[in-house]
Amino acid sequence: MRPPLPWIATLLAVVYLVRPLTPPGPLRMLTGMWSPLLVAVAFTLLERRPWRESLNLGPGTPRAYGVAVAGAALVAFLTAVMGLATGHLQATGGHPDPLQVAATFGVWVGGALGEELGWRGYLHVRLEGRRLAPLWVGLTWSAWHLRTVWEKGGSAWRGAIFVAGLLVGSWWLFRLTQWSGSALPATLFHGTWNTLRNTIRLDDKAGAMDGWLWSDAPALTDTEGAFGLVALALMTAVTLNAASR
């Protein structure tokens, strides 16, 4: 099956042309993080395909959801270990507020749903069976996500590490989605990843003391930085090697 280039082009047009024209608020959020799902819904209506099939809305399995949470937690753990071992991470002596963690998790899972029903839903279904399907998903995900790097004023080096992480992660998430028969476990992985990143403080908020850890080099210790890329690559390599046997 050919890559759905009209869907990809429409999605990027929404993010880079329409979104900047929308006022701050819910509409900008919809044309941002939820744009993959919105465009997928529009194309599903045009194609007149069943929703469950088009958006990969199978129920998944309990084991797949467990693997999703464990995968995100493993990358966070390995990233933290590397940061602590190199001295770039220090314990703050504090901890995130449990209610804040729960609220953050709810927000991120909701946001991840808008993304993943595009990446591991609509796009996955239309690329399944292609040898380089995960690469197509990763490239589209990266092109869509580069806006956040520009908006935050990130360096080219940070952008390259971030994109490399998306490409590597696409292979692991593609296997998870194939195995589970659903985009929903990938949604849980994505939401868990972002929650752990923000609450443990494996993110780019240098100096923030509201998590368990503090970093003097977020470009390294971020789960979307160099150490996170190494941890994700290790997990992906082990998974793909096991799956090939």
Backbone as JSON, one array per atom type, in Angstrom:
{
  "sequence": "MRPPLPWIATLLAVVYLVRPLTPPGPLRMLTGMWSPLLVAVAFTLLERRPWRESLNLGPGTPRAYGVAVAGAALVAFLTAVMGLATGHLQATGGHPDPLQVAATFGVWVGGALGEELGWRGYLHVRLEGRRLAPLWVGLTWSAWHLRTVWEKGGSAWRGAIFVAGLLVGSWWLFRLTQWSGSALPATLFHGTWNTLRNTIRLDDKAGAMDGWLWSDAPALTDTEGAFGLVALALMTAVTLNAASR",
  "N": [[0.84, -1.2, 0.0], [0.51, 2.24, -0.81], [2.07, 5.08, 0.8], [-0.07, 7.29, 2.63], [-0.07, 10.03, 1.25], [-1.71, 12.39, 0.75], [-3.07, 12.64, 3.23], [-0.93, 13.09, 4.98], [0.11, 15.49, 3.92], [-2.08, 17.21, 4.31], [-2.28, 17.17, 7.1], [0.2, 18.37, 7.88], [-0.19, 20.87, 6.76], [-2.29, 21.84, 8.31], [-1.03, 22.08, 10.8], [1.18, 23.81, 10.33], [0.22, 25.94, 8.82], [-2.5, 26.58, 9.39], [-2.79, 26.43, 12.22], [-1.05, 28.54, 13.34], [-2.65, 30.75, 12.86], [-4.78, 30.61, 14.52], [-6.43, 31.68, 17.56], [-4.97, 31.71, 20.9], [-5.87, 29.01, 23.03], [-8.54, 26.55, 23.33], [-9.02, 25.93, 20.59], [-6.55, 26.26, 19.35], [-5.16, 24.23, 20.65], [-6.53, 22.02, 19.63], [-5.88, 22.19, 16.9], [-3.27, 21.68, 17.15], [-2.0, 19.47, 19.11], [-4.09, 17.65, 18.79], [-4.44, 17.5, 16.1], [-3.59, 15.29, 14.39], [-5.6, 13.33, 14.88], [-7.95, 14.77, 14.2], [-7.6, 15.25, 11.45], [-7.43, 12.62, 10.6], [-10.02, 11.73, 11.21], [-11.5, 13.31, 9.42], [-10.57, 12.3, 6.94], [-11.31, 9.64, 7.18], [-14.08, 9.86, 7.1], [-14.36, 10.77, 4.47], [-13.4, 8.57, 3.1], [-15.18, 6.68, 3.86], [-14.87, 4.5, 5.61], [-15.05, 1.93, 8.14], [-14.99, 3.07, 11.53], [-13.6, 1.75, 13.61], [-11.83, 0.1, 12.24], [-10.43, 1.94, 10.61], [-9.19, 3.73, 12.4], [-7.82, 2.07, 14.03], [-8.94, 0.98, 16.42], [-9.08, -1.23, 18.16], [-9.57, -3.24, 21.17], [-7.17, -3.92, 22.41], [-4.89, -5.64, 24.67], [-4.67, -6.69, 28.14], [-2.0, -7.32, 28.78], [-0.57, -5.93, 26.82], [-1.07, -3.28, 27.52], [0.21, -3.25, 29.97], [2.87, -3.67, 29.14], [3.22, -1.31, 27.74], [3.18, 0.7, 29.76], [5.32, -0.24, 31.32], [7.41, -0.04, 29.48], [7.69, 2.77, 29.05], [8.34, 3.49, 31.67], [10.73, 2.1, 32.01], [12.52, 3.38, 30.23], [12.57, 5.92, 31.41], [13.69, 5.23, 33.88], [16.27, 4.19, 33.15], [17.34, 6.45, 31.96], [17.44, 8.18, 34.15], [19.26, 6.77, 35.76], [21.61, 6.96, 34.23], [21.95, 9.72, 34.32], [22.31, 10.18, 37.08], [24.59, 8.62, 37.53], [26.54, 9.97, 36.09], [26.65, 12.31, 37.42], [25.12, 14.46, 36.67], [22.5, 14.59, 37.4], [20.73, 15.24, 40.38], [19.3, 14.39, 43.53], [16.41, 16.06, 44.7], [15.28, 16.05, 47.17], [12.7, 16.57, 47.44], [9.34, 15.92, 46.24], [6.94, 15.2, 43.66], [3.59, 16.48, 43.81], [0.96, 14.22, 44.56], [-1.68, 14.64, 43.55], [-1.18, 16.45, 41.55], [0.37, 14.86, 39.88], [-1.55, 12.97, 39.06], [-3.35, 14.65, 37.72], [-1.68, 15.61, 35.71], [-1.14, 13.25, 34.36], [-3.71, 12.61, 33.36], [-4.13, 14.76, 31.6], [-2.03, 14.39, 29.77], [-2.52, 11.81, 28.72], [-4.94, 12.28, 27.47], [-4.12, 14.18, 25.57], [-2.26, 12.61, 24.18], [-3.93, 10.75, 23.01], [-5.1, 12.17, 20.92], [-2.91, 12.41, 19.25], [-1.9, 9.74, 18.85], [-3.97, 8.26, 17.67], [-3.73, 9.14, 15.2], [-1.01, 8.59, 14.42], [-0.4, 5.8, 15.29], [-2.81, 4.86, 14.69], [-4.64, 5.76, 12.22], [-2.47, 6.17, 10.31], [-0.8, 3.94, 10.76], [-2.46, 1.76, 10.07], [-2.7, 2.12, 7.33], [-0.16, 1.78, 6.44], [0.68, -0.67, 7.22], [2.35, -3.7, 6.68], [4.18, -2.73, 4.88], [7.67, -2.65, 4.4], [9.28, -0.58, 5.46], [7.53, 0.73, 7.1], [7.49, 1.7, 9.88], [9.43, 3.7, 9.67], [8.28, 5.55, 7.93], [6.14, 6.41, 9.53], [7.61, 7.5, 11.65], [9.03, 9.59, 10.35], [6.94, 11.24, 9.53], [5.79, 11.87, 12.0], [7.97, 13.22, 13.12], [8.26, 15.43, 11.35], [5.86, 16.71, 11.86], [6.2, 17.32, 14.57], [8.36, 19.05, 14.78], [7.66, 21.66, 14.98], [7.31, 22.22, 17.68], [9.91, 22.27, 18.61], [10.92, 24.53, 17.31], [9.18, 26.49, 18.35], [9.94, 26.53, 21.02], [12.44, 27.47, 20.81], [14.66, 25.81, 20.6], [17.98, 24.37, 20.23], [19.77, 23.35, 17.24], [21.1, 20.97, 17.69], [19.69, 19.85, 19.89], [17.27, 19.55, 18.6], [17.93, 17.62, 16.68], [18.54, 15.38, 18.26], [16.06, 15.0, 19.44], [14.43, 14.39, 17.19], [15.71, 12.05, 16.36], [15.04, 10.42, 18.51], [12.26, 10.2, 18.13], [12.19, 8.79, 15.72], [13.49, 6.38, 16.4], [11.79, 5.53, 18.49], [9.49, 5.08, 17.03], [9.79, 2.6, 15.81], [9.68, 0.82, 17.99], [7.11, 1.39, 18.99], [5.59, 0.73, 16.78], [5.87, -2.05, 16.71], [4.63, -2.67, 19.15], [2.03, -1.84, 18.58], [1.31, -3.5, 16.44], [1.42, -5.98, 17.72], [-0.52, -5.71, 19.74], [-2.78, -5.07, 18.3], [-4.07, -2.64, 18.31], [-4.31, 0.95, 18.64], [-4.41, 1.98, 21.14], [-2.77, 1.0, 23.38], [-0.32, 2.22, 22.67], [-1.05, 4.85, 23.03], [-1.31, 4.94, 25.81], [1.36, 4.43, 26.52], [2.58, 6.78, 25.49], [1.3, 8.81, 26.99], [2.11, 8.05, 29.58], [4.89, 8.26, 29.35], [5.24, 11.09, 28.96], [4.17, 12.01, 31.36], [5.88, 10.9, 33.36], [8.23, 12.13, 32.56], [7.7, 14.85, 33.1], [7.05, 14.89, 35.84], [9.0, 13.5, 37.35], [11.01, 15.06, 36.62], [12.63, 14.7, 34.35], [13.07, 16.4, 32.22], [13.26, 19.5, 30.36], [13.34, 21.48, 32.26], [15.42, 23.02, 33.8], [16.65, 23.54, 37.04], [14.19, 23.47, 38.27], [12.48, 22.53, 41.2], [10.46, 20.86, 41.92], [10.2, 18.17, 41.51], [11.48, 14.78, 41.78], [14.11, 14.86, 40.99], [16.92, 16.94, 40.02], [18.54, 18.73, 37.44], [21.68, 19.62, 35.97], [22.24, 19.64, 33.37], [20.12, 19.48, 31.2], [19.97, 18.86, 28.46], [21.28, 16.49, 28.26], [20.15, 14.81, 30.27], [17.42, 14.76, 29.94], [14.57, 12.78, 29.07], [14.0, 13.08, 26.48], [16.37, 13.81, 25.53], [19.94, 13.28, 25.17], [20.68, 11.07, 26.89], [18.19, 9.87, 27.22], [17.67, 9.11, 24.59], [19.62, 7.13, 24.2], [18.75, 5.23, 26.09], [16.19, 4.6, 25.07], [16.91, 3.59, 22.57], [18.33, 1.3, 23.31], [16.28, -0.23, 24.53], [14.57, -0.53, 22.32], [16.2, -1.92, 20.5], [16.65, -4.36, 21.86], [14.01, -5.3, 22.0], [13.27, -5.54, 19.26], [15.14, -7.4, 18.42], [14.4, -9.63, 19.97], [11.85, -10.04, 18.94], [12.43, -10.86, 16.38], [13.24, -13.44, 16.53]],
  "CA": [[0.0, 0.0, 0.0], [1.27, 3.48, -0.89], [1.88, 5.97, 1.95], [-1.19, 8.22, 2.41], [0.53, 11.36, 1.14], [-2.68, 13.48, 0.95], [-3.32, 12.8, 4.66], [0.27, 13.69, 5.56], [0.19, 16.88, 3.47], [-3.14, 17.96, 4.98], [-1.9, 17.29, 8.5], [1.26, 19.37, 8.02], [-0.77, 22.17, 6.43], [-3.06, 22.27, 9.48], [-0.11, 22.45, 11.89], [2.1, 24.89, 10.01], [-0.45, 27.06, 8.17], [-3.75, 26.94, 10.06], [-2.6, 26.62, 13.67], [-0.54, 29.87, 13.73], [-3.69, 31.78, 12.68], [-5.83, 30.43, 15.52], [-6.13, 32.35, 18.83], [-4.63, 30.8, 21.99], [-7.03, 28.42, 23.68], [-8.9, 25.18, 22.91], [-8.9, 25.72, 19.14], [-5.13, 26.07, 19.03], [-4.8, 22.9, 21.12], [-7.08, 21.05, 18.69], [-5.11, 22.23, 15.65], [-1.92, 21.26, 17.48], [-1.82, 18.09, 19.56], [-5.16, 16.78, 18.31], [-4.59, 17.58, 14.65], [-3.56, 13.99, 13.7], [-6.9, 12.69, 14.98], [-8.93, 15.54, 13.44], [-7.4, 14.99, 10.02], [-7.78, 11.21, 10.4], [-11.5, 11.66, 11.21], [-11.97, 13.88, 8.16], [-10.27, 11.39, 5.84], [-12.12, 8.44, 7.36], [-15.4, 10.2, 6.58], [-14.26, 10.82, 3.02], [-13.16, 7.2, 2.61], [-16.34, 5.86, 4.29], [-14.38, 3.26, 6.2], [-15.49, 1.76, 9.53], [-14.14, 3.81, 12.46], [-12.7, 0.87, 14.35], [-10.78, -0.36, 11.32], [-9.66, 3.07, 10.1], [-8.4, 4.36, 13.46], [-7.15, 1.01, 14.81], [-9.56, 1.11, 17.74], [-9.28, -2.49, 18.87], [-9.45, -3.07, 22.63], [-5.85, -4.25, 22.94], [-4.88, -6.69, 25.7], [-4.07, -6.21, 29.4], [-0.55, -7.46, 28.73], [-0.04, -4.86, 25.99], [-1.1, -2.04, 28.31], [1.28, -3.38, 30.95], [4.14, -3.46, 28.45], [3.29, 0.12, 27.41], [3.58, 1.43, 30.97], [6.66, -0.7, 31.7], [8.38, 0.5, 28.52], [7.94, 4.18, 29.37], [9.02, 3.54, 32.97], [12.1, 1.6, 31.85], [13.32, 4.44, 29.62], [12.76, 6.95, 32.44], [14.62, 4.69, 34.89], [17.61, 4.12, 32.59], [17.79, 7.84, 31.78], [17.79, 8.69, 35.48], [20.48, 6.08, 36.2], [22.75, 7.57, 33.52], [22.12, 11.07, 34.84], [22.87, 10.09, 38.43], [25.94, 8.05, 37.45], [27.45, 10.98, 35.54], [26.63, 13.47, 38.29], [24.32, 15.56, 36.11], [21.23, 14.6, 38.12], [20.81, 15.21, 41.83], [18.01, 14.3, 44.21], [16.0, 17.36, 45.24], [14.75, 15.9, 48.51], [11.26, 16.8, 47.36], [8.6, 14.97, 45.43], [5.78, 15.82, 43.03], [2.32, 16.31, 44.5], [0.2, 13.13, 43.93], [-2.8, 15.15, 42.77], [-0.61, 17.05, 40.35], [0.76, 13.75, 39.01], [-2.77, 12.41, 38.49], [-3.87, 15.61, 36.75], [-0.75, 15.62, 34.58], [-1.36, 12.0, 33.61], [-4.96, 12.74, 32.61], [-3.94, 15.71, 30.49], [-1.14, 13.82, 28.75], [-3.18, 10.7, 28.03], [-5.91, 12.89, 26.56], [-3.39, 14.74, 24.44], [-1.66, 11.51, 23.41], [-4.99, 10.12, 22.21], [-5.23, 12.95, 19.68], [-1.76, 12.11, 18.39], [-1.69, 8.33, 18.52], [-4.99, 7.75, 16.74], [-3.21, 9.49, 13.88], [0.22, 7.84, 14.11], [-0.56, 4.35, 15.44], [-4.15, 4.54, 14.24], [-4.86, 5.95, 10.78], [-1.27, 5.97, 9.5], [-0.34, 2.56, 10.93], [-3.34, 0.87, 9.3], [-2.47, 2.29, 5.9], [1.22, 1.42, 6.11], [0.96, -2.03, 7.7], [2.78, -4.59, 5.61], [5.32, -2.14, 4.2], [8.91, -2.97, 5.12], [9.76, 0.61, 6.18], [6.38, 1.43, 7.67], [7.83, 2.5, 11.06], [10.19, 4.87, 9.27], [7.31, 6.52, 7.41], [5.44, 6.98, 10.68], [8.56, 8.32, 12.38], [9.32, 10.8, 9.6], [5.75, 12.1, 9.6], [5.72, 12.31, 13.4], [9.04, 14.2, 13.31], [7.93, 16.65, 10.61], [4.76, 17.35, 12.6], [6.64, 17.73, 15.91], [9.44, 20.03, 14.74], [7.12, 22.97, 15.36], [7.53, 22.45, 19.11], [11.32, 22.64, 18.79], [11.05, 25.92, 16.89], [8.46, 27.35, 19.27], [10.69, 26.62, 22.27], [13.75, 28.04, 20.54], [15.69, 24.81, 20.85], [19.14, 24.35, 19.33], [19.74, 22.33, 16.18], [21.54, 19.71, 18.3], [18.56, 19.3, 20.64], [16.29, 19.12, 17.62], [18.38, 16.38, 16.04], [18.37, 14.32, 19.25], [14.62, 14.8, 19.58], [13.94, 13.69, 16.0], [16.26, 10.69, 16.41], [14.22, 9.68, 19.46], [10.98, 9.89, 17.51], [12.41, 7.75, 14.71], [13.76, 5.12, 17.11], [10.57, 5.14, 19.19], [8.47, 4.62, 16.08], [9.96, 1.16, 15.59], [9.17, 0.12, 19.17], [5.65, 1.57, 19.06], [4.99, -0.03, 15.68], [5.78, -3.44, 17.15], [3.61, -2.73, 20.19], [0.72, -1.69, 17.94], [1.04, -4.74, 15.71], [1.22, -7.05, 18.7], [-1.76, -5.5, 20.48], [-3.91, -4.89, 17.4], [-4.78, -1.44, 18.71], [-3.5, 2.15, 18.88], [-4.61, 2.46, 22.51], [-1.58, 0.83, 24.23], [0.66, 3.26, 22.33], [-1.54, 6.06, 23.67], [-0.94, 4.85, 27.22], [2.82, 4.62, 26.57], [2.86, 8.18, 25.22], [0.86, 9.57, 28.15], [2.97, 7.7, 30.71], [6.2, 8.85, 29.06], [5.21, 12.52, 29.22], [3.91, 12.22, 32.78], [7.12, 10.63, 34.08], [9.2, 13.17, 32.18], [7.38, 16.12, 33.74], [6.94, 14.82, 37.3], [10.31, 13.16, 37.89], [11.83, 16.15, 36.11], [13.55, 14.29, 33.3], [12.69, 17.25, 31.1], [14.18, 20.61, 30.13], [13.11, 22.53, 33.25], [16.61, 23.09, 34.67], [16.46, 24.35, 38.24], [12.9, 23.23, 38.91], [12.7, 21.71, 42.4], [9.19, 20.25, 42.3], [10.22, 16.75, 41.19], [12.45, 14.03, 42.56], [15.47, 15.08, 40.52], [17.31, 18.23, 39.48], [19.59, 18.51, 36.44], [22.48, 20.76, 35.53], [22.47, 19.46, 31.94], [18.9, 18.86, 30.66], [20.18, 18.33, 27.11], [21.72, 15.11, 28.43], [19.35, 14.0, 31.2], [16.02, 14.71, 29.49], [14.23, 11.55, 28.36], [14.02, 13.44, 25.06], [17.73, 14.26, 25.28], [20.92, 12.27, 24.76], [20.57, 9.85, 27.69], [16.91, 9.24, 26.89], [17.82, 8.46, 23.28], [20.38, 5.9, 24.42], [17.88, 4.28, 26.79], [15.15, 4.17, 24.14], [17.55, 2.77, 21.54], [18.62, -0.01, 23.9], [15.02, -0.96, 24.68], [14.07, -0.87, 20.99], [17.07, -2.96, 19.92], [16.36, -5.63, 22.54], [12.67, -5.72, 21.6], [13.27, -5.97, 17.85], [15.92, -8.64, 18.35], [13.58, -10.71, 20.51], [10.73, -10.28, 18.03], [12.89, -11.48, 15.14], [13.62, -14.83, 16.78]],
  "C": [[0.88, 1.25, 0.0], [1.05, 4.32, 0.37], [0.76, 6.97, 1.66], [-0.7, 9.67, 2.37], [-0.48, 12.5, 1.27], [-2.98, 13.73, 2.43], [-2.14, 13.5, 5.33], [0.36, 15.17, 5.19], [-0.87, 17.74, 4.17], [-2.79, 18.2, 6.45], [-0.85, 18.38, 8.7], [0.75, 20.77, 7.69], [-1.57, 22.72, 7.62], [-2.12, 22.8, 10.56], [0.69, 23.71, 11.56], [1.42, 26.12, 9.38], [-1.69, 27.52, 8.92], [-3.53, 27.27, 11.52], [-2.06, 28.0, 14.04], [-1.59, 30.98, 13.62], [-4.78, 31.69, 13.73], [-5.45, 31.12, 16.83], [-5.76, 31.32, 19.9], [-5.88, 30.28, 22.68], [-7.32, 27.05, 23.13], [-8.7, 24.94, 21.41], [-7.45, 25.51, 18.74], [-4.66, 24.7, 19.5], [-5.29, 21.84, 20.13], [-6.29, 21.02, 17.39], [-3.65, 21.89, 15.89], [-1.9, 19.78, 17.82], [-2.9, 17.15, 19.04], [-5.32, 16.79, 16.79], [-4.45, 16.23, 13.94], [-4.91, 13.29, 13.73], [-7.95, 13.43, 14.15], [-8.83, 15.28, 11.95], [-7.74, 13.54, 9.69], [-9.3, 11.03, 10.35], [-12.04, 12.18, 9.88], [-11.75, 12.91, 7.0], [-11.06, 10.08, 5.97], [-13.54, 8.67, 6.85], [-15.4, 10.21, 5.06], [-14.13, 9.42, 2.42], [-14.32, 6.26, 2.93], [-15.9, 4.5, 4.8], [-14.9, 3.14, 7.62], [-14.49, 2.42, 10.49], [-13.13, 2.9, 13.15], [-11.55, 0.41, 13.48], [-9.86, 0.8, 10.93], [-8.72, 3.66, 11.14], [-7.73, 3.36, 14.39], [-7.63, 1.0, 16.26], [-9.9, -0.22, 18.4], [-9.07, -2.3, 20.36], [-8.05, -3.27, 23.17], [-5.96, -5.38, 23.96], [-4.29, -6.12, 26.98], [-2.55, -6.27, 29.38], [0.08, -6.33, 27.92], [-0.02, -3.53, 26.74], [-0.01, -2.07, 29.39], [2.64, -3.13, 30.34], [4.31, -1.98, 28.11], [3.77, 0.94, 28.6], [5.01, 1.06, 31.36], [7.72, -0.13, 30.77], [8.73, 1.95, 28.81], [8.71, 4.32, 30.68], [10.47, 3.1, 32.86], [13.0, 2.68, 31.26], [13.59, 5.55, 30.64], [13.79, 6.5, 33.48], [16.06, 4.69, 34.37], [18.19, 5.52, 32.38], [18.24, 8.43, 33.11], [19.09, 8.06, 35.99], [21.7, 6.7, 35.53], [23.02, 8.98, 34.05], [22.76, 11.08, 36.22], [24.32, 9.6, 38.4], [26.97, 9.06, 36.96], [27.49, 12.25, 36.39], [25.82, 14.64, 37.78], [22.92, 15.64, 36.73], [21.5, 14.52, 39.61], [19.41, 15.1, 42.41], [17.67, 15.65, 44.84], [15.61, 17.27, 46.71], [13.25, 16.16, 48.57], [10.58, 15.72, 46.54], [7.41, 15.68, 44.81], [4.52, 15.54, 43.84], [1.5, 15.22, 43.81], [-0.97, 13.61, 43.08], [-2.31, 15.79, 41.48], [-0.19, 15.97, 39.35], [-0.47, 13.17, 38.31], [-3.34, 13.34, 37.43], [-3.0, 15.66, 35.5], [-0.95, 14.39, 33.71], [-2.63, 12.09, 32.77], [-4.82, 13.65, 31.41], [-3.1, 15.08, 29.38], [-1.75, 12.64, 28.02], [-4.21, 11.25, 27.05], [-5.24, 13.49, 25.35], [-2.8, 13.66, 23.55], [-2.7, 10.8, 22.54], [-5.16, 10.84, 20.88], [-4.08, 12.7, 18.72], [-1.79, 10.67, 17.91], [-2.76, 7.73, 17.62], [-4.68, 8.21, 15.32], [-2.02, 8.63, 13.52], [0.01, 6.33, 14.13], [-1.97, 3.9, 15.08], [-4.22, 4.62, 12.73], [-3.62, 5.6, 9.94], [-0.76, 4.53, 9.57], [-1.15, 1.6, 10.06], [-3.0, 0.93, 7.82], [-1.03, 1.95, 5.48], [1.57, -0.01, 6.5], [1.27, -2.95, 6.53], [3.93, -4.05, 4.81], [6.57, -2.37, 5.05], [9.38, -1.79, 5.98], [8.6, 1.42, 6.77], [6.73, 2.24, 8.91], [8.61, 3.77, 10.71], [9.27, 5.95, 8.72], [6.55, 7.2, 8.56], [6.36, 7.93, 11.43], [8.88, 9.63, 11.68], [8.15, 11.78, 9.64], [5.61, 12.7, 11.0], [6.76, 13.4, 13.66], [8.72, 15.51, 12.61], [6.83, 17.43, 11.31], [5.26, 17.98, 13.89], [7.72, 18.81, 15.9], [8.96, 21.42, 15.13], [7.38, 23.26, 16.83], [8.97, 22.83, 19.39], [11.52, 24.1, 18.43], [10.38, 26.87, 17.88], [9.2, 27.55, 20.58], [12.08, 27.21, 22.07], [14.89, 27.1, 20.8], [16.81, 24.87, 19.83], [18.97, 23.26, 18.28], [20.14, 20.97, 16.75], [20.42, 19.06, 19.08], [17.48, 18.8, 19.69], [16.65, 17.8, 16.97], [18.21, 15.2, 16.99], [16.9, 13.97, 19.39], [14.05, 14.01, 18.4], [14.46, 12.25, 15.99], [15.45, 9.83, 17.38], [12.87, 9.3, 18.88], [11.12, 8.76, 16.48], [12.64, 6.39, 15.37], [12.49, 4.62, 17.8], [9.49, 4.62, 18.28], [8.57, 3.13, 15.82], [9.38, 0.37, 16.77], [7.65, 0.2, 19.23], [4.93, 0.85, 17.92], [4.83, -1.49, 16.06], [4.71, -3.61, 18.22], [2.22, -2.69, 19.57], [0.35, -2.93, 17.15], [0.68, -5.87, 16.66], [-0.13, -6.93, 19.4], [-3.0, -5.39, 19.59], [-4.72, -3.64, 17.7], [-3.8, -0.28, 18.87], [-3.55, 2.58, 20.34], [-3.44, 2.17, 23.45], [-0.5, 1.86, 23.94], [0.25, 4.6, 22.95], [-1.16, 6.07, 25.14], [0.56, 5.03, 27.4], [3.16, 6.09, 26.46], [2.49, 9.05, 26.43], [1.72, 9.32, 29.38], [4.35, 8.32, 30.55], [6.21, 10.33, 29.45], [4.99, 12.83, 30.7], [5.18, 12.0, 33.6], [8.16, 11.71, 33.8], [8.95, 14.46, 32.96], [7.37, 16.05, 35.26], [8.25, 14.4, 37.98], [11.29, 14.3, 37.63], [12.97, 15.66, 35.24], [13.18, 15.07, 32.04], [13.66, 18.42, 31.02], [14.0, 21.75, 31.12], [14.28, 22.57, 34.25], [16.32, 24.01, 35.85], [15.14, 24.15, 38.92], [13.08, 22.24, 40.06], [11.42, 20.98, 42.82], [9.09, 18.78, 41.9], [11.21, 16.03, 42.09], [13.9, 14.4, 42.22], [15.67, 16.5, 39.99], [18.5, 18.01, 38.56], [20.37, 19.79, 36.18], [22.79, 20.67, 34.03], [21.26, 18.77, 31.3], [19.07, 18.29, 29.25], [20.66, 16.88, 27.15], [20.67, 14.28, 29.18], [17.86, 13.95, 30.87], [15.76, 13.34, 28.84], [14.11, 11.8, 26.86], [15.35, 14.09, 24.7], [18.64, 13.08, 24.96], [20.79, 10.97, 25.55], [19.26, 9.12, 27.4], [16.97, 8.52, 25.56], [18.56, 7.14, 23.41], [19.5, 4.83, 25.07], [16.8, 3.73, 25.85], [15.72, 3.27, 23.05], [17.86, 1.38, 22.07], [17.35, -0.84, 24.02], [14.48, -1.41, 23.32], [14.89, -1.99, 20.37], [16.79, -4.32, 20.54], [15.01, -6.18, 22.1], [12.64, -6.27, 20.19], [14.05, -7.26, 17.69], [15.12, -9.82, 18.87], [12.44, -11.06, 19.57], [11.15, -11.01, 16.76], [13.22, -12.96, 15.3], [12.43, -15.75, 16.62]]
}
